[in-house]
Amino acid sequence: MTTAPEPGDSAAADAVTWVEDGTSRSAPWLTTGSQKPPKKVVVVDDALRADDAMRLTSEGAALLWRGDYQGARQLLDALKRRLDRLRVKADPDPAVTFHRHRQARGHRTRILGMVLIELGDDFAVDLRRAPDIRAACRAAYGDDAAPGVASLQELLGAVGAHEWRRRGVEIPALGARIHPHYGVFAPTRNEYVDLVAEAELPAAATAPGSVAFDIGTGTGVLAAVLARRGVARVVATDIEARAVACAADNVDRLGYGDRVEVVRTDVFPDGRADLLLCNPPWVPASPTSSLEMGVFDRRGQMLADFVRGIPGHLTDGGEAWLVLSDLAERLGLRTREQLTDLFEGSGLTVLGRVDTRPRHPRAVEGDAGTGAGRDPLATARTAEVVSLWRLASRHA
Ligand SMILES: C[S@@+](CC[C@H](N)C(=O)[O-])C[C@H]1O[C@@H](n2cnc3c(N)ncnc32)[C@H](O)[C@@H]1O
């Protein structure tokens, strides 16, 4: 059973206007996120120098590209190199350094989003040496989106995501591949999936008629793991239409479509379950683009909503599993006491905790991040611990 999203759910209907050859023109603004259309647009081509592009974009002018497609990509790379040279001042307080980095990241996202490409009917790009990106655009903007103007940076993301969706990500715990859709949090890190695949299930969760809720299901990977482990019925929720469609697609491909129901809702569905599972975004900070929404949880809202909702959705004898890394603690954005106080204040008891260390390359090697000195998020990742917290209602 699945709930389909509305087609082109997040493509916006605002317009971009500019003057070209003395004529005023306008086209719909295509975006997969919430970015507003640029107010000022100038028409440019291969004659534009990177330093001038940097100056124009910093002054708030977006650049509608009429030159060679590969030239636009080179311009974007040149802007990235210039942005990477900007430094963020480190502060003794890691939280202050982190917020400065987030601001720099937001600035970078804005500037890079200002190189624009016009897309024709069915997303055809009428520029020299332009590749065929129609299928990737349909997946990102929806089949019904009108021709319009989009940021090249977003288009390149759509092309990369399309390829990823086609190939899928190998999940050893499933013995299968998961196919992430554009904009859906991809399970590229297996350690948290393994935690869910290996933690001891409460007896109630594998009894006949057992029910689990997978809250914030993303690609549906953890819902599929629970179904594979023998939970009779899983209700997987997500607030994002793209994630709902993606999870439904993946559970169907894996043959669990009759046992996993995917619904679009805010946190919990109605009713109670023997196992409540949630892997919320791990860092309490504001996302700077829709693609960051799987990583950043504004003010830790989803974490708090899940934890506080546990007593009202857990059956007697049931367990709640919270998958969370200590990144936020390492960045000075949350203390361990604040987390345990949240459990305590929600009437929960901690039954146990299973810890693991990430195996993804950035955790092992660290990563300088994108400019602005060393990225505090990347530094924190080298020491990160990911935990599965087993929680139950105190009064059950
Ligand atoms: C870190 S991702 C985890 C995805 C998946 N469970 C996994 O482990 O790979 C968090 C997910 O929660 C979803 N989400 C965020 N806020 C939500 C809310 N209020 N209700 C339901 N889902 C939400 C996001 O769209 C995203 O798919």
The ligand as a Gaussian input file, in Angstrom:
#p B3LYP/6-31G(d) Opt

LIG

0 1
 C       17.997000      11.457000       8.586000
 S       16.685000      11.154000       7.505000
 C       16.470000       9.410000       7.820000
 C       15.878000       8.656000       6.659000
 C       15.811000       7.133000       6.864000
 N       15.002000       6.761000       7.997000
 C       17.194000       6.564000       7.035000
 O       17.528000       6.173000       8.166000
 O       17.945000       6.498000       6.058000
 C       15.311000      11.908000       8.315000
 C       14.006000      11.819000       7.578000
 O       12.990000      12.396000       8.390000
 C       12.090000      13.099000       7.571000
 N       11.380000      14.079000       8.413000
 C       11.828000      15.282000       8.845000
 N       10.896000      15.871000       9.618000
 C        9.838000      15.022000       9.681000
 C        8.572000      15.056000      10.334000
 N        8.207000      16.091000      11.075000
 N        7.722000      14.002000      10.168000
 C        8.080000      12.934000       9.399000
 N        9.270000      12.852000       8.764000
 C       10.139000      13.877000       8.903000
 C       12.954000      13.694000       6.497000
 O       12.191000      14.028000       5.349000
 C       13.950000      12.553000       6.252000
 O       13.489000      11.685000       5.251000

